[in-house]
Amino acid sequence: MKLAFVSTILSYPWGGADALWTRAAERALAQGHQILIAVSPSVASHPRISALRAAGARIHLRTGFTHHRGRRERWRHRLGRALRSRGSLTGVLDAFAPDVLFLCQGGVWDFLIEDGLVQWLEETACSCIPVCQSNDDRDVVAPESQAPARAFFERARATVFVSTHNRDLAGRQCGAPVPRAIVVPNPVELPASQPPAWPIETAPRLAVVARLEADPKGLDILLQALARLGPGGDWRVDLFGSGPDETTLRAEAASLGVENRVEFAGYSRDIHSLWFTHHLLLLPSRREGCALALLEAMACGRPVLTTESGGARDWIEPGVNGYLCPPGSPEALADTLRTALDEFHRWPKYGAAARRIFIERHPSEPERQLLALAQTSQC
């Protein structure tokens, strides 16, 4: 079988959203399938993609979307031949002739700006399986785009979401439930089978593990919430990550007077080790698929305080393994933080419950579920 994995994530480096489809591609290669991977140059430079290339996968570098929003009908005929040039994505797909195409989307609605690719799928009648990561309650699908969106989902062999929230939200946004939608969580890759021991620190240490991008990750909201907590208490927050808003966030922390409470700890490759010294994951996101940091913290036996975005409610049960609050509200986040800090003595129990729930609910190899969809699909 010929399988194509096309990523719409063009402006970000490697991230958690790449783990699911690359593991499915690795398994497919091991089973003898032919694989085409279309990714941005920054993602293509990751060692995992290099290993896939060495194992026989064909790699196509993407530098832009196949079309621009709103220009499909105007340019369909004029650019038809250019879109099928040998070096274009659609030209490469013509030559490869996949049996199944996985459209690996950073956002649920990325396909609405991939007009050229959607046109190719319609003309070839190739089986497509969208894999949808993040979504946002603030997103609005324009009325004129809702019918095309429903038609796209209807043609899909199946549509994969990484959380039930984003599956249900997508249905509301396009005006009808997404047919043949299934939820497959992202894989968790940790080096040790046993969780880190509970930290010996007697004062609460909270970790934020996220790209330093203020709006989707809610880091501006976090700093405002921390300022509302006041000077009391011996807690601190460490931000593990890098990203384009680090300078702005540092300046905002100073202006809000919380720079002594917040440590910008940089990007960490060893997620397992950081939980030896931290008690709780703090995730103030406005937009998520199902945060990999959330699943990793649970696997490591740590409770989570998160906003109700993405897959939070699939995994977090308030009063059992963590805390939930509405996204985008400094006041709500501050109130939830106060409650959590007052219950510091309960965190070990919550952490144990978090690990138990993770083991009960998370499949050890979610890529098997993804690949199984392709193996029952036909063009």
C-alpha positions, -999 to 999 in steps of 0.1 A, spaced: 0 0 0 11 36 -7 5 60 21 11 98 20 15 119 52 10 156 44 15 181 72 -1 215 72 22 228 100 45 250 80 56 277 104 65 257 135 94 234 143 89 199 155 62 195 182 39 171 199 15 172 170 42 154 149 45 124 171 13 105 162 16 105 124 54 99 124 50 68 146 23 56 122 47 62 93 74 42 111 51 13 116 38 14 81 74 13 67 82 -16 90 52 -34 75 65 -29 40 43 0 28 56 27 6 56 61 23 56 97 11 60 125 37 53 162 29 66 185 56 82 219 61 120 222 59 123 227 97 103 196 105 123 176 78 155 184 96 143 165 127 162 133 134 129 113 133 123 124 97 159 117 88 154 82 101 123 78 81 141 89 50 169 64 57 143 37 61 130 44 26 104 71 30 102 97 2 104 133 16 88 163 -1 96 198 13 67 221 17 72 259 18 36 271 15 0 260 12 -13 247 -21 -37 276 -26 -49 307 -8 -82 312 9 -109 326 -13 -90 322 -47 -100 287 -55 -125 293 -82 -107 323 -97 -75 305 -101 -86 269 -106 -81 268 -143 -54 295 -147 -31 277 -122 -41 242 -128 -10 232 -147 13 251 -123 -2 233 -94 5 200 -111 41 209 -119 66 181 -111 80 200 -80 46 209 -65 29 189 -38 1 179 -61 26 170 -89 45 148 -64 12 132 -53 3 125 -90 36 107 -94 33 88 -61 -4 79 -65 -11 72 -28 -39 48 -18 -45 68 13 -35 103 23 -33 114 59 -38 151 61 -20 160 94 -34 193 105 -21 216 132 -56 232 133 -89 215 125 -97 240 97 -63 240 79 -79 222 49 -100 254 41 -67 271 30 -54 240 12 -77 246 -18 -52 230 -43 -49 199 -22 -86 196 -17 -91 200 -54 -66 172 -60 -84 149 -36 -117 156 -53 -103 150 -88 -85 118 -79 -111 104 -54 -82 94 -32 -91 83 3 -83 110 28 -80 107 66 -77 142 83 -58 141 116 -69 172 136 -49 186 165 -58 220 179 -91 239 180 -103 270 197 -138 280 210 -130 314 195 -127 301 160 -156 308 137 -162 291 104 -177 316 80 -212 307 67 -199 304 32 -173 279 43 -195 257 64 -210 237 35 -176 230 19 -163 220 53 -192 195 59 -186 182 23 -149 176 30 -156 157 62 -183 137 44 -159 126 17 -132 116 43 -128 79 50 -126 89 87 -116 120 107 -93 117 136 -94 141 166 -71 140 196 -98 150 220 -136 147 223 -139 184 230 -123 193 196 -144 167 178 -177 181 192 -166 217 188 -158 211 151 -193 198 146 -208 229 162 -185 252 142 -195 237 108 -231 231 116 -233 193 118 -215 165 137 -184 153 119 -192 118 104 -170 88 111 -150 109 137 -128 90 161 -106 101 190 -70 89 191 -47 105 217 -12 116 209 15 91 220 36 97 251 72 89 249 90 88 282 123 71 289 114 53 321 85 30 330 84 41 366 73 77 376 97 100 392 96 100 430 76 127 446 97 158 451 114 164 484 108 202 482 84 213 509 72 244 490 50 241 459 69 241 426 47 244 396 59 237 360 47 252 328 58 231 298 49 249 266 61 268 236 65 305 247 37 318 225 14 340 246 -20 337 230 -25 300 223 -7 289 255 -23 316 276 10 327 292 -1 364 293 -32 352 313 -9 332 336 13 362 345 -18 383 352 -32 356 374 1 352 393 1 390 400 -34 386 415 -21 360 441 -2 387 459 32 383 478 23 356 503 33 320 501 65 302 492 55 289 458 72 294 425 65 287 388 91 275 363 84 279 325 101 252 304 101 261 268 112 285 241 94 306 215 89 339 199 72 357 228 99 351 255 112 387 255 77 401 257 67 377 285 98 385 305 90 422 303 54 416 313 65 395 343 87 424 354 59 450 348 35 429 369 60 424 397 61 386 395 96 382 380 109 368 413 81 342 412 87 330 376 118 314 363 122 311 325 140 278 325 145 272 288 136 243 266 141 209 283 145 176 263 143 156 295 106 159 306 109 129 329 137 145 350 120 178 355 92 161 375 117 150 402 117 186 413 82 198 404 48 190 420 22 201 395 17 210 358 2 244 351 -14 247 317 -32 280 311 -39 275 273 -65 292 253 -61 267 224 -51 230 225 -56 197 208 -47 175 237 -15 189 253 13 164 253 26 181 284 -6 171 302 -3 135 293 34 134 302 27 149 336 0 124 344 22 95 333 48 109 357 23 109 385 17 146 388 -16 165 391 -25 191 365 -41 225 368 -54 234 333 -80 254 314 -109 237 298 -94 237 264 -88 208 240 -86 174 257 -85 187 293 -119 172 303 -110 138 288 -82 135 314 -87 158 343 -113 152 370 -114 181 396 -110 169 431 -95 136 418 -64 143 398 -63 181 392 -80 213 387 -100 229 358 -109 266 351 -123 285 321 -97 297 295 -88 333 290 -97 346 325 -69 358 348 -95 361 376 -107 324 372 -71 312 369 -60 331 400 -90 317 420 -82 281 409 -45 286 418 -55 298 453 -76 267 458 -48 244 445 -21 260 466 -43 257 497 -46 220 489 -9 213 484 -12 185 510 -35 167 486 -13 168 455 5 135 462 -29 118 462 -40 136 431 -7 127 414 -12 90 421 -47 92 407 -34 110 376 -10 82 368 -37 56 374 -61 73 351 -34 77 324 -26 40 326 -63 31 324 -72 53 295 -42 59 273 -34 32 246 3 22 246 5 24 208 -21 49 195 -5 49 161 -19 14 156 -54 29 156 -44 55 131 -27 30 107 -57 6 110 -79 32 94 -56 33 63 -55 -4 60 -92 -6 56 -95 23 32 -95 22 -5 -91 50 -31 
